[in-house]
């Protein structure tokens, strides 16, 4: 009986995952690097090493990039338009919303933006065929394959109400 108990305990130790989140699967970096080389017609001298950053570091660096590349007057006008359309709350600032997104990490990072695009299509602000211009995928290698295979939708200069 003691042998059975030890065997069961050993089996439990081997199969126990701690009840937490499943372990993250490492991204196939060489595969991704090869696809980036193909897409951008470049060659890496060495395969890039992935870098893990904290949510605070991602937030800080994302905001620094936003401040460098988004003129304040355009940020204010874009924020006002989004508020008028009811896409963001009156009390929210676009920079604050961006800061919260930057700190959330990759899993779900773009979900709010993708939801915004889908909502704009649902409300008739953006034609469905234009939504196809935003390519998204949860798998980096598959995403790069989709970039490579992408062909923009064939539309005329104007889309009629019936084509929406």
Helices and strands as residue ranges (DSSP letters): H 2-15, H 29-40, H 55-69, H 72-84, H 94-102, H 111-122, H 128-131, H 140-149, G 161-163
